Amino acid sequence: MTLDIAFVTETYPPEINGVAMTVGRMVDGLRMRGHRVTVSRPRQHAGDLGNEGERPLPGLPLPGYSGLRFGLPAGRQLRRQWRAARPDLVHVVTEGPLGWSAVAAARALGIPVTSGFHTNFDRYSVHYGIGWMRPAVSAYLRTLHRRTQATLVPTQALAAELAGEGVPGVRVVGRGVDTALFDPARRCARLRRDWGAGDDTLVCVHVGRLAAEKNLGLVCRAFAAITSQHPDARMLWVGDGPQRKALQAEHPQQLFAGMRQGDDLATHYASADLFLFPSLTETYGNVVAEAMASGVPVLAYRSAAAAELIDDGINGMTVAPGDETTYLEAARRLANDRTLCRGMGENARRQILPRSWQRVVERFEDVAHEMIAR
């Protein structure tokens, strides 16, 4: 059965972040399976008319992230569009003003509406000096998801957490990874030479947004612990964000590659040796799966994707959330045992191979049919 599905999201490719990538993969996958999908999103630049199937709407820059925007309420416009061409299902990806107005518009028109839980915005508040707002932000998020028929999440742990907080209809859809793109075979000796790294030089990498909520201070401390024993080790940062300038000023000897995409990003992953990822604010963390697919072992806290994908000591290492002492000890251990490190990388690649995006798209399709049938 072919479906008409309306996605509403604050972020979408070519913007570079985990949510945009996930939504882009889902939309492309649904279209490949024959479904008609429209995407309502904020305009990304002046004169943005959108590609086929996209409906740009008014938006404003997100404070602190000049490259991202949030959507303004657009209930009237969405109701007009959906009356003219009624979708079978509305899926709201993000919980901003645009998402809230989309939920209200779908409910007013009697259209089945689902939501996705992609970002722990309530946890972010602690890192931006407004921790006192966390209960209010959390209540706002949960209220929005309670107004939808189902909330789609990437992990069983998050599903249990939301269900315990009274969010009904939680469904685990999961996340996929492109194992053809992220592949150890992309390892590049020339690129490593550009980094000042020889064949035996340990290259640590962090891929992601360079922002306070990513706990980047612990990356720096872990790398300092490594260089105390391996002074030739290299630290590579891939990504951009509000903390980049401060990090570069404090660590001018480290490598800052900026935003990378596609084959270039995959080559950066595969050419590194150890992924340091101490974030505690993830709902998933696509970069964990991408690093594992690239044959790079991940050291992370035991939460989100790391808790689901990493078998500690076998295909990576995880430590109890917030245990910095053990995190630093694990970083030193991995740096000191390169055979262990390489073996974990090989195991990580084998473990991640079955996690295709096709299965995730099929799972979304199942949930969509279920909600429409209701």
C-alpha positions as CSV (number, residue, x, y, z in Angstrom):
1,M,0.0,0.0,0.0
2,T,1.5,3.3,-1.1
3,L,1.3,6.0,1.5
4,D,1.3,9.8,1.5
5,I,3.5,10.9,4.4
6,A,4.2,14.5,5.5
7,F,7.4,15.0,7.4
8,V,7.8,18.2,9.4
9,T,11.4,18.9,10.6
10,E,13.5,21.8,11.7
11,T,16.7,20.4,10.1
12,Y,17.2,18.6,6.8
13,P,20.1,18.0,4.3
14,P,22.3,19.6,3.2
15,E,22.5,20.7,6.8
16,I,25.1,18.5,8.6
17,N,24.0,16.9,11.9
18,G,22.8,13.5,13.0
19,V,19.1,14.4,12.9
20,A,19.3,15.9,9.4
21,M,21.2,12.8,8.2
22,T,18.7,10.4,9.8
23,V,15.6,12.2,8.3
24,G,17.2,12.4,4.9
25,R,17.9,8.7,4.9
26,M,14.4,7.9,6.1
27,V,12.8,10.1,3.4
28,D,14.9,8.7,0.6
29,G,14.3,5.1,1.8
30,L,10.5,5.6,1.9
31,R,10.5,7.2,-1.6
32,M,12.6,4.3,-2.9
33,R,9.8,2.0,-1.6
34,G,7.2,3.8,-3.6
35,H,5.7,6.1,-1.0
36,R,5.0,9.8,-1.6
37,V,6.8,12.0,0.9
38,T,6.7,15.7,1.4
39,V,9.1,17.6,3.8
40,S,8.1,20.9,5.5
41,R,11.1,22.6,6.9
42,P,12.5,26.1,7.6
43,R,14.2,28.0,4.7
44,Q,17.9,27.3,5.0
45,H,19.0,30.5,3.2
46,A,17.6,33.5,1.3
47,G,15.8,32.5,-1.8
48,D,15.5,28.9,-0.7
49,L,12.7,27.4,-2.8
50,G,13.4,23.8,-1.9
51,N,13.9,20.7,-4.0
52,E,11.0,18.6,-5.3
53,G,8.8,17.4,-2.5
54,E,10.2,20.1,-0.1
55,R,8.1,22.9,1.3
56,P,10.3,25.7,2.8
57,L,8.7,27.7,5.7
58,P,9.7,30.7,7.7
59,G,12.5,30.2,10.2
60,L,15.2,31.9,12.3
61,P,18.8,31.1,13.1
62,L,19.2,29.0,16.2
63,P,21.1,31.0,18.8
64,G,24.7,29.7,19.1
65,Y,24.4,27.7,15.9
66,S,24.5,30.0,12.9
67,G,24.3,27.1,10.5
68,L,21.0,25.8,11.9
69,R,17.6,27.2,12.0
70,F,14.3,26.7,13.9
71,G,10.9,26.9,12.3
72,L,8.3,29.4,13.3
73,P,4.7,28.3,13.9
74,A,3.0,27.5,10.6
75,G,-0.3,25.9,11.6
76,R,-2.4,27.9,9.2
77,Q,-0.2,27.2,6.2
78,L,0.1,23.5,7.1
79,R,-3.7,23.1,7.5
80,R,-4.2,24.8,4.1
81,Q,-1.6,22.4,2.4
82,W,-3.0,19.3,4.1
83,R,-6.6,20.2,3.2
84,A,-5.6,20.6,-0.4
85,A,-3.6,17.3,-0.4
86,R,-4.4,15.3,2.6
87,P,-1.6,13.0,3.8
88,D,-2.2,9.6,5.3
89,L,0.2,10.4,8.1
90,V,2.1,13.4,9.5
91,H,5.5,12.6,11.1
92,V,6.9,15.4,13.3
93,V,10.7,15.1,13.7
94,T,11.6,18.0,16.0
95,E,9.8,19.6,18.9
96,G,10.2,23.3,18.1
97,P,7.5,25.8,17.4
98,L,7.1,24.4,13.9
99,G,6.7,20.9,15.2
100,W,4.2,21.9,17.8
101,S,2.0,23.7,15.3
102,A,2.2,20.7,13.0
103,V,0.9,18.4,15.7
104,A,-2.0,20.8,16.4
105,A,-2.8,21.1,12.7
106,A,-2.8,17.3,12.1
107,R,-5.0,16.8,15.2
108,A,-7.4,19.5,14.1
109,L,-7.8,17.8,10.7
110,G,-8.0,14.3,12.1
111,I,-4.8,13.1,10.4
112,P,-2.8,10.4,12.2
113,V,0.3,12.0,13.7
114,T,3.5,10.5,15.0
115,S,6.7,12.1,16.4
116,G,10.4,11.3,16.6
117,F,12.5,11.7,19.8
118,H,16.0,12.7,18.4
119,T,17.5,15.2,20.9
120,N,17.6,15.5,24.6
121,F,17.1,19.3,24.7
122,D,16.3,19.2,28.4
123,R,19.8,17.9,29.1
124,Y,21.4,20.6,26.9
125,S,20.0,23.3,29.2
126,V,22.6,22.4,31.9
127,H,25.5,23.1,29.5
128,Y,24.2,26.6,28.5
129,G,23.7,28.1,31.9
130,I,19.9,27.6,32.0
131,G,19.8,24.4,34.0
132,W,17.0,25.8,36.1
133,M,14.8,25.5,32.9
134,R,15.4,21.8,32.6
135,P,12.1,20.7,34.3
136,A,10.1,23.1,32.1
137,V,11.9,22.0,28.9
138,S,11.4,18.3,29.8
139,A,7.7,18.9,30.5
140,Y,7.3,20.7,27.1
141,L,8.9,17.8,25.2
142,R,6.9,15.2,27.0
143,T,3.6,17.1,26.5
144,L,4.2,17.3,22.7
145,H,4.9,13.6,22.4
146,R,1.9,12.7,24.5
147,R,-0.2,14.5,21.8
148,T,0.9,12.1,19.1
149,Q,-0.2,8.6,18.5
150,A,3.3,7.2,18.6
151,T,6.8,8.4,19.4
152,L,9.6,6.7,17.5
153,V,12.9,6.2,19.2
154,P,16.2,4.6,18.3
155,T,16.9,2.4,21.4
156,Q,15.0,0.1,23.8
157,A,16.5,2.1,26.7
158,L,15.1,5.4,25.5
159,A,11.7,3.7,24.9
160,A,11.6,2.4,28.5
161,E,12.6,5.9,29.8
162,L,9.8,7.7,27.9
163,A,7.2,5.1,28.6
164,G,8.1,5.4,32.3
165,E,7.5,9.2,32.1
166,G,4.0,8.6,30.7
167,V,4.6,9.0,27.0
168,P,2.2,6.6,25.2
169,G,2.7,4.6,22.1
170,V,6.5,4.5,22.1
171,R,8.0,2.4,19.2
172,V,11.6,1.4,18.7
173,V,12.5,2.0,15.0
174,G,16.3,2.0,15.4
175,R,19.0,3.6,13.3
176,G,21.0,2.3,10.4
177,V,24.5,2.9,9.1
178,D,25.9,3.0,5.5
179,T,28.5,0.2,5.7
180,A,29.4,0.7,2.1
181,L,30.4,4.3,2.7
182,F,32.0,3.8,6.2
183,D,34.5,1.1,5.5
184,P,38.0,0.3,6.9
185,A,39.2,0.0,3.3
186,R,39.2,3.8,3.0
187,R,42.2,4.1,5.4
188,C,44.6,6.5,3.7
189,A,48.3,6.6,4.4
190,R,48.7,9.9,2.5
191,L,46.1,11.6,4.7
192,R,47.8,10.2,7.8
193,R,51.1,11.7,6.6
194,D,49.3,15.0,6.2
195,W,48.4,14.7,9.9
196,G,52.0,14.1,10.8
197,A,51.2,10.4,11.6
198,G,53.3,7.4,10.5
199,D,52.1,3.8,10.3
200,D,52.5,3.3,14.0
201,T,51.4,6.7,15.2
202,L,48.2,6.6,17.3
203,V,45.5,8.9,15.9
204,C,42.6,9.7,18.2
205,V,39.5,11.2,16.6
206,H,36.3,13.0,17.7
207,V,33.6,13.5,15.1
208,G,30.6,15.7,15.8
209,R,29.4,19.1,16.8
210,L,32.0,21.0,18.8
211,A,29.7,22.2,21.5
212,A,29.4,22.2,25.3
213,E,26.8,19.4,25.5
214,K,29.3,17.0,23.9
215,N,31.6,17.0,27.0
216,L,34.6,17.9,24.9
217,G,36.7,18.7,28.0
218,L,36.9,15.0,28.7
219,V,38.2,14.3,25.2
220,C,41.0,16.8,25.9
221,R,41.8,15.2,29.3
222,A,41.8,11.7,27.8
223,F,44.1,12.7,25.0
224,A,46.4,14.4,27.5
225,A,46.5,11.2,29.5
226,I,47.4,9.3,26.3
227,T,50.2,11.8,25.3
228,S,51.8,11.5,28.7
229,Q,52.8,8.0,27.6
230,H,52.7,8.4,23.8
231,P,53.9,12.0,23.0
232,D,53.7,11.4,19.3
233,A,50.0,10.6,19.3
234,R,47.8,12.9,17.2
235,M,44.3,14.4,18.0
236,L,41.9,14.9,15.2
237,W,38.7,16.9,15.5
238,V,36.1,16.5,12.7
239,G,33.2,18.9,12.8
240,D,32.4,22.5,13.7
241,G,30.5,24.4,16.4
242,P,30.6,27.2,18.9
243,Q,33.6,25.7,20.9
244,R,35.9,25.3,17.9
245,K,37.7,28.6,18.2
246,A,38.4,28.1,21.9
247,L,39.6,24.5,21.3
248,Q,42.0,25.6,18.6
249,A,43.3,28.5,20.7
250,E,43.9,26.1,23.6
251,H,45.3,23.2,21.5
252,P,47.0,24.7,18.5
253,Q,49.1,21.6,17.9
254,Q,46.0,19.4,17.4
255,L,44.2,18.9,14.0
256,F,40.9,20.6,13.2
257,A,39.5,19.3,9.9
258,G,36.1,21.1,10.1
259,M,33.0,19.7,8.5
260,R,33.5,16.7,6.3
261,Q,30.9,14.8,4.2
262,G,30.5,11.6,2.1
263,D,33.7,9.8,1.0
264,D,35.9,12.5,2.6
265,L,34.3,12.0,6.0
266,A,34.5,8.2,5.7
267,T,38.2,8.5,4.8
268,H,38.8,10.6,8.0
269,Y,37.1,8.0,10.1
270,A,39.0,5.0,8.6
271,S,42.4,6.7,8.8
272,A,42.1,7.1,12.6
273,D,42.8,4.5,15.3
274,L,40.6,5.4,18.3
275,F,37.4,7.3,18.6
276,L,36.9,9.3,21.9
277,F,33.2,10.0,22.5
278,P,32.3,11.0,26.1
279,S,28.9,12.7,25.4
280,L,26.1,12.1,27.9
281,T,23.3,14.0,26.0
282,E,22.7,11.6,23.1
283,T,19.5,9.9,22.2
284,Y,21.6,7.7,19.9
285,G,24.8,9.0,18.5
286,N,25.1,8.1,14.8
287,V,28.9,8.7,14.9
288,V,29.4,5.7,17.2
289,A,27.9,3.4,14.5
290,E,29.9,5.2,11.8
291,A,33.2,4.8,13.6
292,M,32.4,1.1,14.3
293,A,31.6,0.5,10.6
294,S,34.9,2.1,9.8
295,G,36.8,-0.4,11.9
296,V,37.7,2.2,14.6
297,P,37.1,1.2,18.2
298,V,35.0,3.6,20.3
299,L,35.6,4.6,23.9
300,A,32.3,6.0,25.3
301,Y,30.0,6.2,28.2
302,R,27.6,3.3,28.5
303,S,24.5,5.1,27.1
304,A,22.5,5.6,23.9
305,A,24.1,3.9,20.9
306,A,27.2,2.9,22.8
307,A,25.2,0.9,25.3
308,E,23.3,-0.8,22.5
309,L,26.2,-1.5,20.1
310,I,29.3,-1.9,22.1
311,D,30.2,-5.2,23.9
312,D,32.7,-3.8,26.4
313,G,36.2,-5.1,25.8
314,I,35.2,-7.0,22.6
315,N,34.3,-4.4,20.0
316,G,35.0,-1.2,21.9
317,M,35.0,0.1,25.5
318,T,32.3,1.6,27.6
319,V,32.4,2.9,31.2
320,A,29.7,3.9,33.6
321,P,28.1,7.3,32.7
322,G,30.0,10.1,34.5
323,D,32.9,8.0,35.7
324,E,35.7,10.1,34.4
325,T,38.5,8.3,36.2
326,T,37.7,5.0,34.6
327,Y,37.3,6.7,31.2
328,L,40.8,8.1,31.4
329,E,42.1,4.7,32.5
330,A,40.4,3.0,29.6
331,A,42.0,5.6,27.2
332,R,45.4,4.9,28.5
333,R,44.8,1.1,28.3
334,L,43.7,1.3,24.6
335,A,46.7,3.5,23.7
336,N,49.1,1.1,25.4
337,D,47.7,-2.0,23.7
338,R,47.5,-1.4,20.0
339,T,46.8,-5.1,19.3
340,L,43.7,-4.9,21.5
341,C,42.7,-1.7,19.8
342,R,43.0,-3.2,16.3
343,G,41.1,-6.3,17.3
344,M,38.2,-4.3,18.7
345,G,38.0,-2.3,15.5
346,E,37.8,-5.5,13.4
347,N,35.1,-6.9,15.7
348,A,33.2,-3.6,15.6
349,R,33.1,-3.8,11.8
350,R,31.7,-7.3,11.8
351,Q,29.1,-6.5,14.5
352,I,27.7,-3.4,12.7
353,L,27.4,-4.9,9.2
354,P,23.8,-6.2,9.6
355,R,22.4,-2.8,10.6
356,S,21.1,-1.5,7.3
357,W,19.0,1.5,6.7
358,Q,16.6,-0.7,4.7
359,R,15.5,-2.5,7.9
360,V,15.0,0.9,9.7
361,V,12.8,2.2,6.8
362,E,10.8,-1.0,6.8
363,R,10.2,-0.6,10.6
364,F,9.0,3.0,10.1
365,E,6.7,1.7,7.4
366,D,5.2,-0.9,9.8
367,V,4.6,1.8,12.4
368,A,3.0,4.1,9.9
369,H,0.6,1.4,8.7
370,E,-0.3,0.5,12.3
371,M,-1.1,4.2,13.2
372,I,-3.2,4.7,10.0
373,A,-5.1,1.5,10.7
374,R,-6.1,2.9,14.1
